[in-house]
Amino acid sequence: MSVKSIVLYPEDKEILRAKCRPVKSVSSWVRQLAQDLVDTLNHHPEGVGLAAPQIGAHSRVVVVRLGGGPGSEREPDAPMPLINPTIIEARDERRDFDGCLSIPGLYGETVRPHYLRVKGLNMAGRVFDRVFEGFDAVVVHHELDHLEGVLFIDRVESLEYLYRVVEGDDGQLVRIPLTPVTRSE
Protein backbone atom coordinates (compact mmCIF):
# COMPACT_ATOMS: atom_id res chain seq x y z
CA MET A 1 0.00 0.00 0.00
CA SER A 2 1.48 3.33 -1.03
CA VAL A 3 0.64 6.70 0.49
CA LYS A 4 0.07 9.69 -1.79
CA SER A 5 3.31 11.60 -1.94
CA ILE A 6 1.90 15.10 -1.73
CA VAL A 7 2.37 17.66 0.97
CA LEU A 8 -0.88 18.69 2.64
CA TYR A 9 -1.70 22.35 3.00
CA PRO A 10 -3.89 24.26 5.48
CA GLU A 11 -7.17 23.37 3.72
CA ASP A 12 -6.50 19.87 5.08
CA LYS A 13 -5.86 21.20 8.58
CA GLU A 14 -7.93 18.50 10.32
CA ILE A 15 -5.45 15.95 8.97
CA LEU A 16 -2.51 18.01 10.24
CA ARG A 17 -4.12 18.49 13.67
CA ALA A 18 -4.74 14.81 14.51
CA LYS A 19 -2.41 12.93 16.85
CA CYS A 20 -0.59 10.01 15.27
CA ARG A 21 -0.72 6.39 16.33
CA PRO A 22 2.45 4.49 17.27
CA VAL A 23 3.74 1.95 14.76
CA LYS A 24 3.38 -1.61 16.07
CA SER A 25 6.19 -3.03 13.94
CA VAL A 26 8.37 -1.96 11.04
CA SER A 27 6.22 -3.75 8.49
CA SER A 28 6.42 -3.43 4.71
CA TRP A 29 3.65 -0.79 4.95
CA VAL A 30 5.74 1.27 7.41
CA ARG A 31 8.84 0.92 5.22
CA GLN A 32 6.77 2.08 2.22
CA LEU A 33 5.42 5.02 4.23
CA ALA A 34 8.98 6.00 5.18
CA GLN A 35 10.06 5.71 1.54
CA ASP A 36 7.09 7.85 0.46
CA LEU A 37 8.18 10.49 2.99
CA VAL A 38 11.76 10.35 1.68
CA ASP A 39 10.58 10.62 -1.94
CA THR A 40 8.25 13.51 -1.13
CA LEU A 41 10.95 15.39 0.79
CA ASN A 42 13.40 14.83 -2.06
CA HIS A 43 10.86 16.52 -4.38
CA HIS A 44 10.91 19.54 -2.03
CA PRO A 45 14.61 20.43 -1.72
CA GLU A 46 13.72 23.56 0.28
CA GLY A 47 12.47 21.30 3.10
CA VAL A 48 14.54 19.65 5.82
CA GLY A 49 11.89 17.40 7.33
CA LEU A 50 8.53 15.79 6.75
CA ALA A 51 6.08 13.93 8.98
CA ALA A 52 3.56 11.24 8.06
CA PRO A 53 0.47 13.42 8.64
CA GLN A 54 1.78 15.83 6.00
CA ILE A 55 1.15 13.15 3.38
CA GLY A 56 -2.09 11.94 4.93
CA ALA A 57 -0.92 9.09 7.21
CA HIS A 58 -1.42 9.12 10.97
CA SER A 59 1.50 6.93 12.00
CA ARG A 60 4.44 8.07 14.11
CA VAL A 61 6.99 8.29 11.29
CA VAL A 62 9.09 11.29 10.22
CA VAL A 63 12.08 11.90 8.00
CA VAL A 64 14.72 14.57 8.63
CA ARG A 65 17.67 15.98 6.70
CA LEU A 66 20.41 16.81 9.15
CA GLY A 67 23.39 19.11 8.78
CA GLY A 68 21.78 21.96 6.85
CA GLY A 69 19.86 24.93 8.05
CA PRO A 70 19.78 28.68 7.65
CA GLY A 71 23.17 30.12 6.85
CA SER A 72 24.78 26.71 6.47
CA GLU A 73 27.24 26.34 3.62
CA ARG A 74 26.82 22.57 3.44
CA GLU A 75 24.04 20.58 1.84
CA PRO A 76 21.87 18.68 4.31
CA ASP A 77 22.28 14.91 4.55
CA ALA A 78 19.95 12.46 2.83
CA PRO A 79 16.56 12.08 4.55
CA MET A 80 16.70 9.80 7.61
CA PRO A 81 13.52 8.07 8.82
CA LEU A 82 12.66 8.03 12.53
CA ILE A 83 9.92 5.60 13.58
CA ASN A 84 8.03 6.03 16.87
CA PRO A 85 10.41 8.82 17.94
CA THR A 86 10.08 9.87 21.58
CA ILE A 87 11.82 12.79 23.27
CA ILE A 88 13.82 11.58 26.27
CA GLU A 89 15.50 14.90 27.07
CA ALA A 90 15.15 18.44 25.76
CA ARG A 91 17.04 21.56 26.83
CA ASP A 92 18.79 24.73 25.67
CA GLU A 93 15.66 26.42 24.33
CA ARG A 94 16.34 29.34 22.00
CA ARG A 95 14.56 31.34 19.34
CA ASP A 96 15.33 30.13 15.81
CA PHE A 97 14.05 30.04 12.23
CA ASP A 98 10.97 27.91 11.53
CA GLY A 99 8.89 27.13 8.47
CA CYS A 100 6.82 24.28 7.12
CA LEU A 101 6.18 22.66 3.76
CA SER A 102 2.50 22.52 4.72
CA ILE A 103 2.35 26.30 5.09
CA PRO A 104 4.38 27.42 2.07
CA GLY A 105 5.85 30.90 2.02
CA LEU A 106 5.25 31.65 5.70
CA TYR A 107 8.15 31.63 8.15
CA GLY A 108 8.61 32.58 11.75
CA GLU A 109 10.76 32.50 14.80
CA THR A 110 9.90 29.94 17.44
CA VAL A 111 11.49 28.85 20.67
CA ARG A 112 12.65 25.24 20.47
CA PRO A 113 15.25 23.09 22.21
CA HIS A 114 18.71 23.07 20.65
CA TYR A 115 19.57 19.86 22.50
CA LEU A 116 17.29 16.88 22.02
CA ARG A 117 17.74 13.25 22.98
CA VAL A 118 15.36 10.97 21.10
CA LYS A 119 14.66 7.23 21.19
CA GLY A 120 12.82 5.34 18.50
CA LEU A 121 13.19 2.73 15.77
CA ASN A 122 15.23 2.84 12.59
CA MET A 123 14.17 1.31 9.26
CA ALA A 124 15.55 -2.07 10.34
CA GLY A 125 13.27 -2.02 13.39
CA ARG A 126 16.23 -1.57 15.75
CA VAL A 127 16.05 0.83 18.68
CA PHE A 128 18.12 3.98 18.44
CA ASP A 129 18.97 6.52 21.15
CA ARG A 130 20.43 9.65 19.59
CA VAL A 131 21.29 13.22 20.52
CA PHE A 132 20.50 16.05 18.10
CA GLU A 133 22.01 19.49 18.66
CA GLY A 134 21.70 22.96 17.17
CA PHE A 135 19.46 23.38 14.15
CA ASP A 136 19.23 19.56 13.80
CA ALA A 137 17.41 19.52 17.17
CA VAL A 138 15.07 22.26 15.91
CA VAL A 139 14.25 20.21 12.79
CA VAL A 140 13.60 16.99 14.73
CA HIS A 141 11.49 18.83 17.33
CA HIS A 142 9.42 20.47 14.56
CA GLU A 143 8.71 17.11 12.92
CA LEU A 144 7.85 15.42 16.22
CA ASP A 145 5.38 18.26 16.88
CA HIS A 146 3.55 17.20 13.69
CA LEU A 147 2.98 13.77 15.26
CA GLU A 148 1.06 15.53 18.05
CA GLY A 149 -0.96 17.74 15.70
CA VAL A 150 1.11 20.83 16.53
CA LEU A 151 2.17 23.25 13.78
CA PHE A 152 5.01 25.76 13.98
CA ILE A 153 2.52 28.64 13.94
CA ASP A 154 1.26 27.35 17.32
CA ARG A 155 4.71 28.09 18.75
CA VAL A 156 5.04 31.61 17.38
CA GLU A 157 4.78 33.89 20.41
CA SER A 158 3.64 36.99 18.53
CA LEU A 159 2.56 37.98 15.03
CA GLU A 160 5.67 40.16 14.86
CA TYR A 161 7.69 36.92 14.57
CA LEU A 162 5.91 35.84 11.35
CA TYR A 163 7.24 36.86 7.95
CA ARG A 164 7.49 36.02 4.27
CA VAL A 165 10.73 35.89 2.32
CA VAL A 166 10.99 37.60 -1.06
CA GLU A 167 13.82 38.35 -3.43
CA GLY A 168 14.82 42.00 -3.32
CA ASP A 169 15.83 44.19 -6.26
CA ASP A 170 19.47 43.23 -5.65
CA GLY A 171 18.68 39.50 -5.79
CA GLN A 172 19.15 39.04 -2.02
CA LEU A 173 16.44 37.42 0.09
CA VAL A 174 14.55 39.88 2.29
CA ARG A 175 12.23 39.24 5.23
CA ILE A 176 8.87 40.97 4.92
CA PRO A 177 6.96 41.12 8.24
CA LEU A 178 3.48 39.65 8.08
CA THR A 179 2.16 42.57 10.06
CA PRO A 180 3.39 46.12 9.74
CA VAL A 181 5.91 47.06 12.39
CA THR A 182 4.91 50.18 14.26
CA ARG A 183 7.34 52.29 16.20
CA SER A 184 6.41 54.41 19.17
CA GLU A 185 8.01 57.83 19.30
C-alpha positions in Angstrom: 0.0 0.0 0.0 1.5 3.3 -1.0 0.6 6.7 0.5 0.1 9.7 -1.8 3.3 11.6 -1.9 1.9 15.1 -1.7 2.4 17.7 1.0 -0.9 18.7 2.6 -1.7 22.4 3.0 -3.9 24.3 5.5 -7.2 23.4 3.7 -6.5 19.9 5.1 -5.9 21.2 8.6 -7.9 18.5 10.3 -5.4 15.9 9.0 -2.5 18.0 10.2 -4.1 18.5 13.7 -4.7 14.8 14.5 -2.4 12.9 16.9 -0.6 10.0 15.3 -0.7 6.4 16.3 2.5 4.5 17.3 3.7 2.0 14.8 3.4 -1.6 16.1 6.2 -3.0 13.9 8.4 -2.0 11.0 6.2 -3.7 8.5 6.4 -3.4 4.7 3.6 -0.8 5.0 5.7 1.3 7.4 8.8 0.9 5.2 6.8 2.1 2.2 5.4 5.0 4.2 9.0 6.0 5.2 10.1 5.7 1.5 7.1 7.8 0.5 8.2 10.5 3.0 11.8 10.4 1.7 10.6 10.6 -1.9 8.3 13.5 -1.1 10.9 15.4 0.8 13.4 14.8 -2.1 10.9 16.5 -4.4 10.9 19.5 -2.0 14.6 20.4 -1.7 13.7 23.6 0.3 12.5 21.3 3.1 14.5 19.7 5.8 11.9 17.4 7.3 8.5 15.8 6.8 6.1 13.9 9.0 3.6 11.2 8.1 0.5 13.4 8.6 1.8 15.8 6.0 1.2 13.1 3.4 -2.1 11.9 4.9 -0.9 9.1 7.2 -1.4 9.1 11.0 1.5 6.9 12.0 4.4 8.1 14.1 7.0 8.3 11.3 9.1 11.3 10.2 12.1 11.9 8.0 14.7 14.6 8.6 17.7 16.0 6.7 20.4 16.8 9.1 23.4 19.1 8.8 21.8 22.0 6.8 19.9 24.9 8.1 19.8 28.7 7.7 23.2 30.1 6.8 24.8 26.7 6.5 27.2 26.3 3.6 26.8 22.6 3.4 24.0 20.6 1.8 21.9 18.7 4.3 22.3 14.9 4.6 20.0 12.5 2.8 16.6 12.1 4.5 16.7 9.8 7.6 13.5 8.1 8.8 12.7 8.0 12.5 9.9 5.6 13.6 8.0 6.0 16.9 10.4 8.8 17.9 10.1 9.9 21.6 11.8 12.8 23.3 13.8 11.6 26.3 15.5 14.9 27.1 15.1 18.4 25.8 17.0 21.6 26.8 18.8 24.7 25.7 15.7 26.4 24.3 16.3 29.3 22.0 14.6 31.3 19.3 15.3 30.1 15.8 14.0 30.0 12.2 11.0 27.9 11.5 8.9 27.1 8.5 6.8 24.3 7.1 6.2 22.7 3.8 2.5 22.5 4.7 2.4 26.3 5.1 4.4 27.4 2.1 5.9 30.9 2.0 5.3 31.6 5.7 8.1 31.6 8.2 8.6 32.6 11.8 10.8 32.5 14.8 9.9 29.9 17.4 11.5 28.9 20.7 12.6 25.2 20.5 15.3 23.1 22.2 18.7 23.1 20.7 19.6 19.9 22.5 17.3 16.9 22.0 17.7 13.2 23.0 15.4 11.0 21.1 14.7 7.2 21.2 12.8 5.3 18.5 13.2 2.7 15.8 15.2 2.8 12.6 14.2 1.3 9.3 15.5 -2.1 10.3 13.3 -2.0 13.4 16.2 -1.6 15.8 16.0 0.8 18.7 18.1 4.0 18.4 19.0 6.5 21.2 20.4 9.7 19.6 21.3 13.2 20.5 20.5 16.1 18.1 22.0 19.5 18.7 21.7 23.0 17.2 19.5 23.4 14.1 19.2 19.6 13.8 17.4 19.5 17.2 15.1 22.3 15.9 14.3 20.2 12.8 13.6 17.0 14.7 11.5 18.8 17.3 9.4 20.5 14.6 8.7 17.1 12.9 7.8 15.4 16.2 5.4 18.3 16.9 3.6 17.2 13.7 3.0 13.8 15.3 1.1 15.5 18.1 -1.0 17.7 15.7 1.1 20.8 16.5 2.2 23.3 13.8 5.0 25.8 14.0 2.5 28.6 13.9 1.3 27.4 17.3 4.7 28.1 18.7 5.0 31.6 17.4 4.8 33.9 20.4 3.6 37.0 18.5 2.6 38.0 15.0 5.7 40.2 14.9 7.7 36.9 14.6 5.9 35.8 11.4 7.2 36.9 7.9 7.5 36.0 4.3 10.7 35.9 2.3 11.0 37.6 -1.1 13.8 38.3 -3.4 14.8 42.0 -3.3 15.8 44.2 -6.3 19.5 43.2 -5.6 18.7 39.5 -5.8 19.1 39.0 -2.0 16.4 37.4 0.1 14.6 39.9 2.3 12.2 39.2 5.2 8.9 41.0 4.9 7.0 41.1 8.2 3.5 39.7 8.1 2.2 42.6 10.1 3.4 46.1 9.7 5.9 47.1 12.4 4.9 50.2 14.3 7.3 52.3 16.2 6.4 54.4 19.2 8.0 57.8 19.3 
